[in-house]
Amino acid sequence: TVTELDPRCVIPESLKPSLNKQPCEKLLACPKRQLLHEGQITLIETPKPLDVHVFLFDDILLISKVKKIPR
């Protein structure tokens, strides 16, 4: 399940019951879901600014960490 993926993942208590039943493979598989906007933003409410890529769908906001390429 989603809650088993990463212990560092912060999941609001109100979403935990739903996500405990949701298999990871089907989390984003929804044929009716529409992508409204996507782009890169910087989170500044963390100890240091963090660049993330966000995808806004009609029913979910997905925030992904930008993977840095080693030099």
mmCIF file of the N, C-alpha and C atoms, coordinates in Angstrom:
data_MODEL
# 
_entry.id   MODEL 
# 
loop_
_atom_site.group_PDB 
_atom_site.id 
_atom_site.type_symbol 
_atom_site.label_atom_id 
_atom_site.label_alt_id 
_atom_site.label_comp_id 
_atom_site.label_asym_id 
_atom_site.label_entity_id 
_atom_site.label_seq_id 
_atom_site.pdbx_PDB_ins_code 
_atom_site.Cartn_x 
_atom_site.Cartn_y 
_atom_site.Cartn_z 
_atom_site.occupancy 
_atom_site.B_iso_or_equiv 
_atom_site.pdbx_formal_charge 
_atom_site.auth_seq_id 
_atom_site.auth_comp_id 
_atom_site.auth_asym_id 
_atom_site.auth_atom_id 
_atom_site.pdbx_PDB_model_num 
ATOM 1   N N  . THR A 1 1  ? 0.833   -1.192 0.000   1.00 0.00 ? 1  THR A N  1 
ATOM 2   C CA . THR A 1 1  ? 0.000   0.000  0.000   1.00 0.00 ? 1  THR A CA 1 
ATOM 3   C C  . THR A 1 1  ? 0.872   1.247  0.000   1.00 0.00 ? 1  THR A C  1 
ATOM 4   N N  . VAL A 1 2  ? 0.247   2.375  -0.206  1.00 0.00 ? 2  VAL A N  1 
ATOM 5   C CA . VAL A 1 2  ? 0.971   3.644  -0.266  1.00 0.00 ? 2  VAL A CA 1 
ATOM 6   C C  . VAL A 1 2  ? 1.670   3.938  1.048   1.00 0.00 ? 2  VAL A C  1 
ATOM 7   N N  . THR A 1 3  ? 1.031   3.646  2.153   1.00 0.00 ? 3  THR A N  1 
ATOM 8   C CA . THR A 1 3  ? 1.609   3.962  3.455   1.00 0.00 ? 3  THR A CA 1 
ATOM 9   C C  . THR A 1 3  ? 2.844   3.129  3.767   1.00 0.00 ? 3  THR A C  1 
ATOM 10  N N  . GLU A 1 4  ? 3.075   2.059  3.055   1.00 0.00 ? 4  GLU A N  1 
ATOM 11  C CA . GLU A 1 4  ? 4.248   1.206  3.272   1.00 0.00 ? 4  GLU A CA 1 
ATOM 12  C C  . GLU A 1 4  ? 5.441   1.625  2.423   1.00 0.00 ? 4  GLU A C  1 
ATOM 13  N N  . LEU A 1 5  ? 5.268   2.572  1.509   1.00 0.00 ? 5  LEU A N  1 
ATOM 14  C CA . LEU A 1 5  ? 6.325   2.951  0.580   1.00 0.00 ? 5  LEU A CA 1 
ATOM 15  C C  . LEU A 1 5  ? 7.532   3.573  1.248   1.00 0.00 ? 5  LEU A C  1 
ATOM 16  N N  . ASP A 1 6  ? 7.338   4.616  2.002   1.00 0.00 ? 6  ASP A N  1 
ATOM 17  C CA . ASP A 1 6  ? 8.443   5.388  2.553   1.00 0.00 ? 6  ASP A CA 1 
ATOM 18  C C  . ASP A 1 6  ? 8.060   5.881  3.939   1.00 0.00 ? 6  ASP A C  1 
ATOM 19  N N  . PRO A 1 7  ? 8.817   5.500  4.953   1.00 0.00 ? 7  PRO A N  1 
ATOM 20  C CA . PRO A 1 7  ? 8.465   5.932  6.311   1.00 0.00 ? 7  PRO A CA 1 
ATOM 21  C C  . PRO A 1 7  ? 8.566   7.446  6.500   1.00 0.00 ? 7  PRO A C  1 
ATOM 22  N N  . ARG A 1 8  ? 9.294   8.137  5.626   1.00 0.00 ? 8  ARG A N  1 
ATOM 23  C CA . ARG A 1 8  ? 9.427   9.596  5.717   1.00 0.00 ? 8  ARG A CA 1 
ATOM 24  C C  . ARG A 1 8  ? 8.227   10.314 5.125   1.00 0.00 ? 8  ARG A C  1 
ATOM 25  N N  . CYS A 1 9  ? 7.372   9.589  4.451   1.00 0.00 ? 9  CYS A N  1 
ATOM 26  C CA . CYS A 1 9  ? 6.209   10.173 3.785   1.00 0.00 ? 9  CYS A CA 1 
ATOM 27  C C  . CYS A 1 9  ? 5.217   10.696 4.830   1.00 0.00 ? 9  CYS A C  1 
ATOM 28  N N  . VAL A 1 10 ? 4.763   11.922 4.654   1.00 0.00 ? 10 VAL A N  1 
ATOM 29  C CA . VAL A 1 10 ? 3.794   12.523 5.570   1.00 0.00 ? 10 VAL A CA 1 
ATOM 30  C C  . VAL A 1 10 ? 2.410   12.410 4.946   1.00 0.00 ? 10 VAL A C  1 
ATOM 31  N N  . ILE A 1 11 ? 1.543   11.671 5.611   1.00 0.00 ? 11 ILE A N  1 
ATOM 32  C CA . ILE A 1 11 ? 0.180   11.462 5.117   1.00 0.00 ? 11 ILE A CA 1 
ATOM 33  C C  . ILE A 1 11 ? -0.790  11.987 6.168   1.00 0.00 ? 11 ILE A C  1 
ATOM 34  N N  . PRO A 1 12 ? -1.670  12.917 5.796   1.00 0.00 ? 12 PRO A N  1 
ATOM 35  C CA . PRO A 1 12 ? -2.657  13.421 6.761   1.00 0.00 ? 12 PRO A CA 1 
ATOM 36  C C  . PRO A 1 12 ? -3.504  12.279 7.321   1.00 0.00 ? 12 PRO A C  1 
ATOM 37  N N  . GLU A 1 13 ? -3.810  12.372 8.602   1.00 0.00 ? 13 GLU A N  1 
ATOM 38  C CA . GLU A 1 13 ? -4.583  11.323 9.274   1.00 0.00 ? 13 GLU A CA 1 
ATOM 39  C C  . GLU A 1 13 ? -5.904  11.039 8.560   1.00 0.00 ? 13 GLU A C  1 
ATOM 40  N N  . SER A 1 14 ? -6.527  12.066 8.009   1.00 0.00 ? 14 SER A N  1 
ATOM 41  C CA . SER A 1 14 ? -7.823  11.880 7.350   1.00 0.00 ? 14 SER A CA 1 
ATOM 42  C C  . SER A 1 14 ? -7.726  11.026 6.088   1.00 0.00 ? 14 SER A C  1 
ATOM 43  N N  . LEU A 1 15 ? -6.533  10.941 5.481   1.00 0.00 ? 15 LEU A N  1 
ATOM 44  C CA . LEU A 1 15 ? -6.359  10.157 4.255   1.00 0.00 ? 15 LEU A CA 1 
ATOM 45  C C  . LEU A 1 15 ? -5.859  8.735  4.515   1.00 0.00 ? 15 LEU A C  1 
ATOM 46  N N  . LYS A 1 16 ? -5.316  8.477  5.687   1.00 0.00 ? 16 LYS A N  1 
ATOM 47  C CA . LYS A 1 16 ? -4.719  7.166  5.965   1.00 0.00 ? 16 LYS A CA 1 
ATOM 48  C C  . LYS A 1 16 ? -5.677  5.992  5.767   1.00 0.00 ? 16 LYS A C  1 
ATOM 49  N N  . PRO A 1 17 ? -6.930  6.059  6.225   1.00 0.00 ? 17 PRO A N  1 
ATOM 50  C CA . PRO A 1 17 ? -7.824  4.910  6.006   1.00 0.00 ? 17 PRO A CA 1 
ATOM 51  C C  . PRO A 1 17 ? -8.013  4.571  4.525   1.00 0.00 ? 17 PRO A C  1 
ATOM 52  N N  . SER A 1 18 ? -8.143  5.588  3.691   1.00 0.00 ? 18 SER A N  1 
ATOM 53  C CA . SER A 1 18 ? -8.325  5.348  2.253   1.00 0.00 ? 18 SER A CA 1 
ATOM 54  C C  . SER A 1 18 ? -7.067  4.797  1.618   1.00 0.00 ? 18 SER A C  1 
ATOM 55  N N  . LEU A 1 19 ? -5.922  5.347  1.981   1.00 0.00 ? 19 LEU A N  1 
ATOM 56  C CA . LEU A 1 19 ? -4.666  4.932  1.362   1.00 0.00 ? 19 LEU A CA 1 
ATOM 57  C C  . LEU A 1 19 ? -4.203  3.561  1.836   1.00 0.00 ? 19 LEU A C  1 
ATOM 58  N N  . ASN A 1 20 ? -4.600  3.140  3.028   1.00 0.00 ? 20 ASN A N  1 
ATOM 59  C CA . ASN A 1 20 ? -4.237  1.806  3.507   1.00 0.00 ? 20 ASN A CA 1 
ATOM 60  C C  . ASN A 1 20 ? -4.882  0.718  2.660   1.00 0.00 ? 20 ASN A C  1 
ATOM 61  N N  . LYS A 1 21 ? -5.995  1.027  2.018   1.00 0.00 ? 21 LYS A N  1 
ATOM 62  C CA . LYS A 1 21 ? -6.703  0.053  1.183   1.00 0.00 ? 21 LYS A CA 1 
ATOM 63  C C  . LYS A 1 21 ? -6.310  0.158  -0.282  1.00 0.00 ? 21 LYS A C  1 
ATOM 64  N N  . GLN A 1 22 ? -5.563  1.188  -0.632  1.00 0.00 ? 22 GLN A N  1 
ATOM 65  C CA . GLN A 1 22 ? -5.239  1.491  -2.030  1.00 0.00 ? 22 GLN A CA 1 
ATOM 66  C C  . GLN A 1 22 ? -3.920  0.843  -2.436  1.00 0.00 ? 22 GLN A C  1 
ATOM 67  N N  . PRO A 1 23 ? -3.931  -0.102 -3.388  1.00 0.00 ? 23 PRO A N  1 
ATOM 68  C CA . PRO A 1 23 ? -2.664  -0.648 -3.883  1.00 0.00 ? 23 PRO A CA 1 
ATOM 69  C C  . PRO A 1 23 ? -1.886  0.421  -4.644  1.00 0.00 ? 23 PRO A C  1 
ATOM 70  N N  . CYS A 1 24 ? -0.587  0.426  -4.487  1.00 0.00 ? 24 CYS A N  1 
ATOM 71  C CA . CYS A 1 24 ? 0.262   1.441  -5.128  1.00 0.00 ? 24 CYS A CA 1 
ATOM 72  C C  . CYS A 1 24 ? 0.116   1.436  -6.642  1.00 0.00 ? 24 CYS A C  1 
ATOM 73  N N  . GLU A 1 25 ? -0.025  0.266  -7.228  1.00 0.00 ? 25 GLU A N  1 
ATOM 74  C CA . GLU A 1 25 ? -0.069  0.157  -8.687  1.00 0.00 ? 25 GLU A CA 1 
ATOM 75  C C  . GLU A 1 25 ? -1.264  0.886  -9.282  1.00 0.00 ? 25 GLU A C  1 
ATOM 76  N N  . LYS A 1 26 ? -2.331  1.031  -8.520  1.00 0.00 ? 26 LYS A N  1 
ATOM 77  C CA . LYS A 1 26 ? -3.551  1.621  -9.067  1.00 0.00 ? 26 LYS A CA 1 
ATOM 78  C C  . LYS A 1 26 ? -3.812  3.026  -8.541  1.00 0.00 ? 26 LYS A C  1 
ATOM 79  N N  . LEU A 1 27 ? -2.841  3.605  -7.857  1.00 0.00 ? 27 LEU A N  1 
ATOM 80  C CA . LEU A 1 27 ? -3.047  4.915  -7.254  1.00 0.00 ? 27 LEU A CA 1 
ATOM 81  C C  . LEU A 1 27 ? -3.375  5.982  -8.292  1.00 0.00 ? 27 LEU A C  1 
ATOM 82  N N  . LEU A 1 28 ? -2.673  5.983  -9.408  1.00 0.00 ? 28 LEU A N  1 
ATOM 83  C CA . LEU A 1 28 ? -2.891  7.009  -10.428 1.00 0.00 ? 28 LEU A CA 1 
ATOM 84  C C  . LEU A 1 28 ? -3.656  6.505  -11.640 1.00 0.00 ? 28 LEU A C  1 
ATOM 85  N N  . ALA A 1 29 ? -4.038  5.238  -11.635 1.00 0.00 ? 29 ALA A N  1 
ATOM 86  C CA . ALA A 1 29 ? -4.746  4.668  -12.783 1.00 0.00 ? 29 ALA A CA 1 
ATOM 87  C C  . ALA A 1 29 ? -6.236  4.982  -12.681 1.00 0.00 ? 29 ALA A C  1 
ATOM 88  N N  . CYS A 1 30 ? -6.623  6.073  -13.295 1.00 0.00 ? 30 CYS A N  1 
ATOM 89  C CA . CYS A 1 30 ? -8.025  6.477  -13.303 1.00 0.00 ? 30 CYS A CA 1 
ATOM 90  C C  . CYS A 1 30 ? -8.313  7.073  -14.677 1.00 0.00 ? 30 CYS A C  1 
ATOM 91  N N  . PRO A 1 31 ? -9.039  6.362  -15.532 1.00 0.00 ? 31 PRO A N  1 
ATOM 92  C CA . PRO A 1 31 ? -9.254  6.831  -16.899 1.00 0.00 ? 31 PRO A CA 1 
ATOM 93  C C  . PRO A 1 31 ? -9.999  8.163  -16.996 1.00 0.00 ? 31 PRO A C  1 
ATOM 94  N N  . LYS A 1 32 ? -10.778 8.523  -15.991 1.00 0.00 ? 32 LYS A N  1 
ATOM 95  C CA . LYS A 1 32 ? -11.541 9.772  -16.041 1.00 0.00 ? 32 LYS A CA 1 
ATOM 96  C C  . LYS A 1 32 ? -10.761 10.964 -15.483 1.00 0.00 ? 32 LYS A C  1 
ATOM 97  N N  . ARG A 1 33 ? -9.597  10.734 -14.897 1.00 0.00 ? 33 ARG A N  1 
ATOM 98  C CA . ARG A 1 33 ? -8.808  11.810 -14.289 1.00 0.00 ? 33 ARG A CA 1 
ATOM 99  C C  . ARG A 1 33 ? -8.270  12.749 -15.363 1.00 0.00 ? 33 ARG A C  1 
ATOM 100 N N  . GLN A 1 34 ? -8.368  14.044 -15.109 1.00 0.00 ? 34 GLN A N  1 
ATOM 101 C CA . GLN A 1 34 ? -7.904  15.066 -16.045 1.00 0.00 ? 34 GLN A CA 1 
ATOM 102 C C  . GLN A 1 34 ? -6.729  15.830 -15.438 1.00 0.00 ? 34 GLN A C  1 
ATOM 103 N N  . LEU A 1 35 ? -5.660  16.003 -16.216 1.00 0.00 ? 35 LEU A N  1 
ATOM 104 C CA . LEU A 1 35 ? -4.525  16.818 -15.799 1.00 0.00 ? 35 LEU A CA 1 
ATOM 105 C C  . LEU A 1 35 ? -4.876  18.278 -16.083 1.00 0.00 ? 35 LEU A C  1 
ATOM 106 N N  . LEU A 1 36 ? -4.882  19.108 -15.033 1.00 0.00 ? 36 LEU A N  1 
ATOM 107 C CA . LEU A 1 36 ? -5.243  20.515 -15.187 1.00 0.00 ? 36 LEU A CA 1 
ATOM 108 C C  . LEU A 1 36 ? -4.021  21.405 -15.370 1.00 0.00 ? 36 LEU A C  1 
ATOM 109 N N  . HIS A 1 37 ? -2.949  21.093 -14.643 1.00 0.00 ? 37 HIS A N  1 
ATOM 110 C CA . HIS A 1 37 ? -1.742  21.917 -14.725 1.00 0.00 ? 37 HIS A CA 1 
ATOM 111 C C  . HIS A 1 37 ? -0.572  21.122 -14.162 1.00 0.00 ? 37 HIS A C  1 
ATOM 112 N N  . GLU A 1 38 ? 0.632   21.421 -14.660 1.00 0.00 ? 38 GLU A N  1 
ATOM 113 C CA . GLU A 1 38 ? 1.833   20.813 -14.095 1.00 0.00 ? 38 GLU A CA 1 
ATOM 114 C C  . GLU A 1 38 ? 2.991   21.771 -14.253 1.00 0.00 ? 38 GLU A C  1 
ATOM 115 N N  . GLY A 1 39 ? 3.929   21.684 -13.318 1.00 0.00 ? 39 GLY A N  1 
ATOM 116 C CA . GLY A 1 39 ? 5.081   22.569 -13.379 1.00 0.00 ? 39 GLY A CA 1 
ATOM 117 C C  . GLY A 1 39 ? 5.967   22.415 -12.165 1.00 0.00 ? 39 GLY A C  1 
ATOM 118 N N  . GLN A 1 40 ? 7.031   23.202 -12.143 1.00 0.00 ? 40 GLN A N  1 
ATOM 119 C CA . GLN A 1 40 ? 8.005   23.125 -11.061 1.00 0.00 ? 40 GLN A CA 1 
ATOM 120 C C  . GLN A 1 40 ? 7.785   24.283 -10.095 1.00 0.00 ? 40 GLN A C  1 
ATOM 121 N N  . ILE A 1 41 ? 7.864   23.979 -8.800  1.00 0.00 ? 41 ILE A N  1 
ATOM 122 C CA . ILE A 1 41 ? 7.779   25.012 -7.769  1.00 0.00 ? 41 ILE A CA 1 
ATOM 123 C C  . ILE A 1 41 ? 8.864   24.751 -6.733  1.00 0.00 ? 41 ILE A C  1 
ATOM 124 N N  . THR A 1 42 ? 9.089   25.726 -5.875  1.00 0.00 ? 42 THR A N  1 
ATOM 125 C CA . THR A 1 42 ? 10.046  25.583 -4.786  1.00 0.00 ? 42 THR A CA 1 
ATOM 126 C C  . THR A 1 42 ? 9.293   25.683 -3.469  1.00 0.00 ? 42 THR A C  1 
ATOM 127 N N  . LEU A 1 43 ? 9.421   24.641 -2.639  1.00 0.00 ? 43 LEU A N  1 
ATOM 128 C CA . LEU A 1 43 ? 8.814   24.658 -1.312  1.00 0.00 ? 43 LEU A CA 1 
ATOM 129 C C  . LEU A 1 43 ? 9.766   25.410 -0.393  1.00 0.00 ? 43 LEU A C  1 
ATOM 130 N N  . ILE A 1 44 ? 9.262   26.436 0.285   1.00 0.00 ? 44 ILE A N  1 
ATOM 131 C CA . ILE A 1 44 ? 10.142  27.223 1.145   1.00 0.00 ? 44 ILE A CA 1 
ATOM 132 C C  . ILE A 1 44 ? 9.854   27.025 2.629   1.00 0.00 ? 44 ILE A C  1 
ATOM 133 N N  . GLU A 1 45 ? 8.852   26.233 2.975   1.00 0.00 ? 45 GLU A N  1 
ATOM 134 C CA . GLU A 1 45 ? 8.541   25.983 4.379   1.00 0.00 ? 45 GLU A CA 1 
ATOM 135 C C  . GLU A 1 45 ? 9.292   24.767 4.911   1.00 0.00 ? 45 GLU A C  1 
ATOM 136 N N  . THR A 1 46 ? 10.403  24.444 4.320   1.00 0.00 ? 46 THR A N  1 
ATOM 137 C CA . THR A 1 46 ? 11.258  23.352 4.771   1.00 0.00 ? 46 THR A CA 1 
ATOM 138 C C  . THR A 1 46 ? 12.553  23.981 5.274   1.00 0.00 ? 46 THR A C  1 
ATOM 139 N N  . PRO A 1 47 ? 13.391  23.227 6.002   1.00 0.00 ? 47 PRO A N  1 
ATOM 140 C CA . PRO A 1 47 ? 14.649  23.815 6.494   1.00 0.00 ? 47 PRO A CA 1 
ATOM 141 C C  . PRO A 1 47 ? 15.466  24.498 5.394   1.00 0.00 ? 47 PRO A C  1 
ATOM 142 N N  . LYS A 1 48 ? 15.477  23.912 4.211   1.00 0.00 ? 48 LYS A N  1 
ATOM 143 C CA . LYS A 1 48 ? 16.092  24.603 3.073   1.00 0.00 ? 48 LYS A CA 1 
ATOM 144 C C  . LYS A 1 48 ? 15.156  24.447 1.879   1.00 0.00 ? 48 LYS A C  1 
ATOM 145 N N  . PRO A 1 49 ? 15.150  25.424 0.970   1.00 0.00 ? 49 PRO A N  1 
ATOM 146 C CA . PRO A 1 49 ? 14.227  25.347 -0.176  1.00 0.00 ? 49 PRO A CA 1 
ATOM 147 C C  . PRO A 1 49 ? 14.381  24.036 -0.949  1.00 0.00 ? 49 PRO A C  1 
ATOM 148 N N  . LEU A 1 50 ? 13.254  23.490 -1.376  1.00 0.00 ? 50 LEU A N  1 
ATOM 149 C CA . LEU A 1 50 ? 13.236  22.203 -2.066  1.00 0.00 ? 50 LEU A CA 1 
ATOM 150 C C  . LEU A 1 50 ? 12.482  22.352 -3.382  1.00 0.00 ? 50 LEU A C  1 
ATOM 151 N N  . ASP A 1 51 ? 13.153  22.044 -4.497  1.00 0.00 ? 51 ASP A N  1 
ATOM 152 C CA . ASP A 1 51 ? 12.504  22.075 -5.808  1.00 0.00 ? 51 ASP A CA 1 
ATOM 153 C C  . ASP A 1 51 ? 11.676  20.810 -5.987  1.00 0.00 ? 51 ASP A C  1 
ATOM 154 N N  . VAL A 1 52 ? 10.414  20.983 -6.354  1.00 0.00 ? 52 VAL A N  1 
ATOM 155 C CA . VAL A 1 52 ? 9.523   19.852 -6.596  1.00 0.00 ? 52 VAL A CA 1 
ATOM 156 C C  . VAL A 1 52 ? 8.779   20.084 -7.904  1.00 0.00 ? 52 VAL A C  1 
ATOM 157 N N  . HIS A 1 53 ? 8.300   19.002 -8.483  1.00 0.00 ? 53 HIS A N  1 
ATOM 158 C CA . HIS A 1 53 ? 7.467   19.069 -9.683  1.00 0.00 ? 53 HIS A CA 1 
ATOM 159 C C  . HIS A 1 53 ? 6.065   18.672 -9.247  1.00 0.00 ? 53 HIS A C  1 
ATOM 160 N N  . VAL A 1 54 ? 5.076   19.468 -9.604  1.00 0.00 ? 54 VAL A N  1 
ATOM 161 C CA . VAL A 1 54 ? 3.708   19.198 -9.178  1.00 0.00 ? 54 VAL A CA 1 
ATOM 162 C C  . VAL A 1 54 ? 2.810   18.929 -10.378 1.00 0.00 ? 54 VAL A C  1 
ATOM 163 N N  . PHE A 1 55 ? 1.851   18.060 -10.165 1.00 0.00 ? 55 PHE A N  1 
ATOM 164 C CA . PHE A 1 55 ? 0.844   17.720 -11.162 1.00 0.00 ? 55 PHE A CA 1 
ATOM 165 C C  . PHE A 1 55 ? -0.513  17.938 -10.500 1.00 0.00 ? 55 PHE A C  1 
ATOM 166 N N  . LEU A 1 56 ? -1.304  18.853 -11.037 1.00 0.00 ? 56 LEU A N  1 
ATOM 167 C CA . LEU A 1 56 ? -2.632  19.116 -10.502 1.00 0.00 ? 56 LEU A CA 1 
ATOM 168 C C  . LEU A 1 56 ? -3.661  18.435 -11.395 1.00 0.00 ? 56 LEU A C  1 
ATOM 169 N N  . PHE A 1 57 ? -4.307  17.419 -10.842 1.00 0.00 ? 57 PHE A N  1 
ATOM 170 C CA . PHE A 1 57 ? -5.386  16.724 -11.533 1.00 0.00 ? 57 PHE A CA 1 
ATOM 171 C C  . PHE A 1 57 ? -6.709  17.262 -10.995 1.00 0.00 ? 57 PHE A C  1 
ATOM 172 N N  . ASP A 1 58 ? -7.808  16.856 -11.566 1.00 0.00 ? 58 ASP A N  1 
ATOM 173 C CA . ASP A 1 58 ? -9.108  17.340 -11.106 1.00 0.00 ? 58 ASP A CA 1 
ATOM 174 C C  . ASP A 1 58 ? -9.501  16.781 -9.741  1.00 0.00 ? 58 ASP A C  1 
ATOM 175 N N  . ASP A 1 59 ? -8.791  15.767 -9.248  1.00 0.00 ? 59 ASP A N  1 
ATOM 176 C CA . ASP A 1 59 ? -9.139  15.187 -7.954  1.00 0.00 ? 59 ASP A CA 1 
ATOM 177 C C  . ASP A 1 59 ? -7.947  14.948 -7.030  1.00 0.00 ? 59 ASP A C  1 
ATOM 178 N N  . ILE A 1 60 ? -6.741  15.312 -7.449  1.00 0.00 ? 60 ILE A N  1 
ATOM 179 C CA . ILE A 1 60 ? -5.560  15.033 -6.635  1.00 0.00 ? 60 ILE A CA 1 
ATOM 180 C C  . ILE A 1 60 ? -4.433  15.986 -7.020  1.00 0.00 ? 60 ILE A C  1 
ATOM 181 N N  . LEU A 1 61 ? -3.622  16.337 -6.031  1.00 0.00 ? 61 LEU A N  1 
ATOM 182 C CA . LEU A 1 61 ? -2.403  17.108 -6.271  1.00 0.00 ? 61 LEU A CA 1 
ATOM 183 C C  . LEU A 1 61 ? -1.235  16.179 -5.980  1.00 0.00 ? 61 LEU A C  1 
ATOM 184 N N  . LEU A 1 62 ? -0.411  15.919 -6.978  1.00 0.00 ? 62 LEU A N  1 
ATOM 185 C CA . LEU A 1 62 ? 0.741   15.034 -6.839  1.00 0.00 ? 62 LEU A CA 1 
ATOM 186 C C  . LEU A 1 62 ? 1.997   15.891 -6.793  1.00 0.00 ? 62 LEU A C  1 
ATOM 187 N N  . ILE A 1 63 ? 2.783   15.734 -5.729  1.00 0.00 ? 63 ILE A N  1 
ATOM 188 C CA . ILE A 1 63 ? 4.033   16.478 -5.572  1.00 0.00 ? 63 ILE A CA 1 
ATOM 189 C C  . ILE A 1 63 ? 5.172   15.477 -5.629  1.00 0.00 ? 63 ILE A C  1 
ATOM 190 N N  . SER A 1 64 ? 6.104   15.697 -6.549  1.00 0.00 ? 64 SER A N  1 
ATOM 191 C CA . SER A 1 64 ? 7.233   14.773 -6.682  1.00 0.00 ? 64 SER A CA 1 
ATOM 192 C C  . SER A 1 64 ? 8.543   15.534 -6.518  1.00 0.00 ? 64 SER A C  1 
ATOM 193 N N  . LYS A 1 65 ? 9.468   14.891 -5.840  1.00 0.00 ? 65 LYS A N  1 
ATOM 194 C CA . LYS A 1 65 ? 10.784  15.480 -5.629  1.00 0.00 ? 65 LYS A CA 1 
ATOM 195 C C  . LYS A 1 65 ? 11.571  15.380 -6.928  1.00 0.00 ? 65 LYS A C  1 
ATOM 196 N N  . VAL A 1 66 ? 12.264  16.457 -7.280  1.00 0.00 ? 66 VAL A N  1 
ATOM 197 C CA . VAL A 1 66 ? 13.074  16.473 -8.494  1.00 0.00 ? 66 VAL A CA 1 
ATOM 198 C C  . VAL A 1 66 ? 14.358  15.705 -8.213  1.00 0.00 ? 66 VAL A C  1 
ATOM 199 N N  . LYS A 1 67 ? 14.633  14.706 -9.042  1.00 0.00 ? 67 LYS A N  1 
ATOM 200 C CA . LYS A 1 67 ? 15.841  13.902 -8.867  1.00 0.00 ? 67 LYS A CA 1 
ATOM 201 C C  . LYS A 1 67 ? 17.023  14.651 -9.473  1.00 0.00 ? 67 LYS A C  1 
ATOM 202 N N  . LYS A 1 68 ? 18.052  14.855 -8.658  1.00 0.00 ? 68 LYS A N  1 
ATOM 203 C CA . LYS A 1 68 ? 19.230  15.575 -9.135  1.00 0.00 ? 68 LYS A CA 1 
ATOM 204 C C  . LYS A 1 68 ? 20.183  14.610 -9.818  1.00 0.00 ? 68 LYS A C  1 
ATOM 205 N N  . ILE A 1 69 ? 20.769  15.056 -10.909 1.00 0.00 ? 69 ILE A N  1 
ATOM 206 C CA . ILE A 1 69 ? 21.722  14.239 -11.659 1.00 0.00 ? 69 ILE A CA 1 
ATOM 207 C C  . ILE A 1 69 ? 23.103  14.416 -11.031 1.00 0.00 ? 69 ILE A C  1 
ATOM 208 N N  . PRO A 1 70 ? 23.751  13.294 -10.626 1.00 0.00 ? 70 PRO A N  1 
ATOM 209 C CA . PRO A 1 70 ? 25.092  13.418 -10.034 1.00 0.00 ? 70 PRO A CA 1 
ATOM 210 C C  . PRO A 1 70 ? 26.098  13.925 -11.058 1.00 0.00 ? 70 PRO A C  1 
ATOM 211 N N  . ARG A 1 71 ? 27.035  14.724 -10.589 1.00 0.00 ? 71 ARG A N  1 
ATOM 212 C CA . ARG A 1 71 ? 28.042  15.297 -11.496 1.00 0.00 ? 71 ARG A CA 1 
ATOM 213 C C  . ARG A 1 71 ? 29.322  14.520 -11.457 1.00 0.00 ? 71 ARG A C  1 
# 
